[in-house]
Amino acid sequence: MIPRVFDVHVHFVEDERLYSDRVEQLLRYAEEFNVRKIALIGNLGANHLVEKAFREYPDVFVGLARVDLDADEPEVVDEYNKRGFAGLKVILTRKDYDDPSYFPFYERAEENNMVVLFHTGVIGGPVDYLLNESSAFPGREDASSKMLRGKSSARMRSLFLDTIANTFPKLKIIGAHLGWPEYLVSCAVARWRRNVYFDISGGEVVRRHIIEGKYIKREISVKKVLFGTDSSVEKMPREIICWYDALRGMGLTHEEIDSIMYGNAANVFGLEE
């Protein structure tokens, strides 16, 4: 039996021409795999497509607006709140997440009761050099270099969420990928900071590490873990099935699995279960 699901980590399209097909794919995914809610993540310059989706299908989609903490003004948070976005997505900052210059963004998100989803951990690229040992990928490497120039995964460590949580105790904070690969740091932050949660998106690698490390319930509370896919639409059903099997294999109860797959996210986003 497929449990009810709240997928908190789904990247949306940035091209209007892809909008209808992607919405159709996601609605089919939701219907076939008991996905009650999907948090759509916007792209810089294309948050309006996420807005269009959650306005057309409010029973399925909630929106996370992608913000650029280095280029946007803090007032943009108030604007997104007025437009109906449930929260923000933060990634690829030029300074550490807990740099005081970013605090006005967090302050406004806290005041507006918005969720902030932070990428935490090493950011992936177009080439996996463990699986593809050859370095002859000039096209993909050039595209990645342009996107990541001047940026660093060192700015996006889960430990920085500790500062933010202490400074803004009512801000609802989600760290992605359990901070891959700094899992124990992430678990420690979630253990001691009431308003910090982590999603377990990231595919087979993150899942394998979490299973082998036995982190859930031993190092991080079941109530602090959220389900997310962060994958292509085609792989989303597999993520649900693999995580459900993995959680059962860990010996978690039906109620605990329901919390991870749906209930915790519903609570964070302020929705009725």
WOFEN-V897698 format. One record per run of one state. SS is the DSSP state (helix for helix, strand for strand, loop for the rest). FROM is the first residue (numbers start at 0). TO is the last residue. Records with the same first field share a line. If there is no record, write none. Layout:
# WOFEN-V897698
SS=FROM-TO  FROM-TO
This chain:
# WOFEN-V897698
loop=0-3  11-14  32-33  41-45  56-59  66-73  82-85  90-98  111-113  118-136  148-151  156-158  167-170  179-181  192-194  199-201  213-214  216-218  220-220  226-231  249-252  268-272
strand=4-10  34-40  60-65  86-89  114-117  171-174  195-198  215-215  219-219  224-225
helix=15-31  46-55  74-81  99-110  137-147  152-155  159-166  175-178  182-191  202-212  221-223  232-248  253-267
